[in-house]
Amino acid sequence: MKRLILWCLLVCSAQACLALAPYIKGDKLAAAELPVQLAQLEKKLQAEGFTVIGRHTPKGLPGHATLIVTDPDALTAIRAAGGSAVIASGIRVGLTNDGAVTYMNPDYWYRAYLRGQYKSAQPALKSVRTRLAKALGDGGTLGGDVPEADLENYHYMFGMERFDSANSEIATHANFEEALKAVRDNLASGVGETSRVYEVVSPENQTAVFGVALNSSDGEGWWVNKIGADHMAGLPYEVFIVGNKVYALYARYRIALAWPALGMGQFMGIINAPDAIRATLVRVAGGAK
């Protein structure tokens, strides 16, 4: 009986070790105005070889921000993977004006976004993880846990969307150039009360990804406040292009991936968010209404 209990404890411990959290806590910054703190983070990240491509201060979330950077080796691996892997291009760092820093856990997000291409990209991504910790600190994880093996084909619960669900496709154009122009033009004009946070374009394999600020009354300021604004490194939302098609991961997948510990009651509290987000991003993509 004692051996059985010990075996169960060992199995549970092993399973816990194989669970990943979406975010890592960085070292806290000294009190200062948010722009000053963002500038401090930029310097730390640039010193480790990262390139800053965007800042996101969501409407309706005062005192909260996300800094988005890229890494040259990670981009090379992502471009080699091709296709939908482009969505993984932006590395997100969250900040609140009390100095709390969080950043996306590369192992978690790259497993989910690169899926079958994760192993081939792993050496570059390990370097990203090491240098993020060097730049920002590593105070442990937060945000819930998902079994490592589940991330490639993750969904929140039975019947809900996965990464490659059909309703993530939001527009089709004649070619890549027209798709790219449509997204750029619509973000520049603020369609649906949106704005561009960042973009990464790879013309050689006809892929692109945009970070999109959702500034309307049913945007981030509404649903993030309901489910937890401590997950700033889960923002912004992405729109990505592969060939002549534009995609945005459906929110029952994308929000659940960023907030995996979300309770069903909380999810029901934002039940209208997935369709509202999709409707907005269809407009950004130049898709059919």
ChimeraX attribute file (.defattr): number of C-alpha atoms within 10 A of each C-alpha:
attribute: neighborCount
match mode: 1-to-1
recipient: residues
	/A:1	6
	/A:2	7
	/A:3	8
	/A:4	9
	/A:5	10
	/A:6	11
	/A:7	12
	/A:8	12
	/A:9	12
	/A:10	12
	/A:11	12
	/A:12	12
	/A:13	11
	/A:14	11
	/A:15	12
	/A:16	14
	/A:17	11
	/A:18	13
	/A:19	16
	/A:20	22
	/A:21	24
	/A:22	25
	/A:23	29
	/A:24	24
	/A:25	21
	/A:26	24
	/A:27	15
	/A:28	16
	/A:29	18
	/A:30	12
	/A:31	12
	/A:32	12
	/A:33	12
	/A:34	19
	/A:35	14
	/A:36	12
	/A:37	20
	/A:38	23
	/A:39	12
	/A:40	13
	/A:41	21
	/A:42	20
	/A:43	14
	/A:44	16
	/A:45	23
	/A:46	15
	/A:47	13
	/A:48	17
	/A:49	17
	/A:50	22
	/A:51	17
	/A:52	19
	/A:53	15
	/A:54	17
	/A:55	21
	/A:56	22
	/A:57	20
	/A:58	21
	/A:59	17
	/A:60	16
	/A:61	16
	/A:62	12
	/A:63	15
	/A:64	21
	/A:65	26
	/A:66	27
	/A:67	27
	/A:68	26
	/A:69	21
	/A:70	22
	/A:71	21
	/A:72	14
	/A:73	17
	/A:74	22
	/A:75	21
	/A:76	14
	/A:77	21
	/A:78	26
	/A:79	20
	/A:80	15
	/A:81	18
	/A:82	17
	/A:83	18
	/A:84	22
	/A:85	26
	/A:86	28
	/A:87	25
	/A:88	21
	/A:89	26
	/A:90	25
	/A:91	25
	/A:92	24
	/A:93	31
	/A:94	28
	/A:95	27
	/A:96	22
	/A:97	20
	/A:98	16
	/A:99	19
	/A:100	17
	/A:101	26
	/A:102	31
	/A:103	29
	/A:104	27
	/A:105	23
	/A:106	24
	/A:107	20
	/A:108	21
	/A:109	22
	/A:110	24
	/A:111	23
	/A:112	23
	/A:113	22
	/A:114	23
	/A:115	18
	/A:116	14
	/A:117	18
	/A:118	20
	/A:119	12
	/A:120	14
	/A:121	22
	/A:122	17
	/A:123	13
	/A:124	17
	/A:125	22
	/A:126	14
	/A:127	15
	/A:128	24
	/A:129	15
	/A:130	14
	/A:131	17
	/A:132	25
	/A:133	19
	/A:134	15
	/A:135	20
	/A:136	22
	/A:137	18
	/A:138	17
	/A:139	14
	/A:140	11
	/A:141	18
	/A:142	19
	/A:143	19
	/A:144	16
	/A:145	18
	/A:146	20
	/A:147	15
	/A:148	19
	/A:149	13
	/A:150	13
	/A:151	23
	/A:152	20
	/A:153	15
	/A:154	22
	/A:155	19
	/A:156	20
	/A:157	12
	/A:158	6
	/A:159	7
	/A:160	14
	/A:161	22
	/A:162	24
	/A:163	22
	/A:164	14
	/A:165	12
	/A:166	12
	/A:167	14
	/A:168	20
	/A:169	21
	/A:170	25
	/A:171	22
	/A:172	19
	/A:173	17
	/A:174	10
	/A:175	13
	/A:176	21
	/A:177	13
	/A:178	16
	/A:179	24
	/A:180	26
	/A:181	13
	/A:182	20
	/A:183	25
	/A:184	18
	/A:185	14
	/A:186	19
	/A:187	23
	/A:188	13
	/A:189	13
	/A:190	16
	/A:191	17
	/A:192	19
	/A:193	15
	/A:194	21
	/A:195	21
	/A:196	22
	/A:197	21
	/A:198	21
	/A:199	18
	/A:200	18
	/A:201	16
	/A:202	15
	/A:203	12
	/A:204	7
	/A:205	15
	/A:206	19
	/A:207	25
	/A:208	25
	/A:209	27
	/A:210	27
	/A:211	23
	/A:212	21
	/A:213	24
	/A:214	23
	/A:215	18
	/A:216	17
	/A:217	12
	/A:218	15
	/A:219	21
	/A:220	23
	/A:221	18
	/A:222	17
	/A:223	21
	/A:224	20
	/A:225	12
	/A:226	13
	/A:227	18
	/A:228	13
	/A:229	17
	/A:230	18
	/A:231	23
	/A:232	28
	/A:233	25
	/A:234	25
	/A:235	25
	/A:236	26
	/A:237	19
	/A:238	22
	/A:239	24
	/A:240	30
	/A:241	28
	/A:242	23
	/A:243	22
	/A:244	17
	/A:245	21
	/A:246	29
	/A:247	25
	/A:248	25
	/A:249	26
	/A:250	24
	/A:251	21
	/A:252	19
	/A:253	23
	/A:254	21
	/A:255	22
	/A:256	20
	/A:257	24
	/A:258	22
	/A:259	23
	/A:260	18
	/A:261	17
	/A:262	17
	/A:263	12
	/A:264	10
	/A:265	9
	/A:266	14
	/A:267	18
	/A:268	10
	/A:269	13
	/A:270	15
	/A:271	13
	/A:272	12
	/A:273	20
	/A:274	17
	/A:275	13
	/A:276	15
	/A:277	21
	/A:278	20
	/A:279	16
	/A:280	19
	/A:281	28
	/A:282	23
	/A:283	20
	/A:284	28
	/A:285	30
	/A:286	21
	/A:287	19
	/A:288	10
	/A:289	9
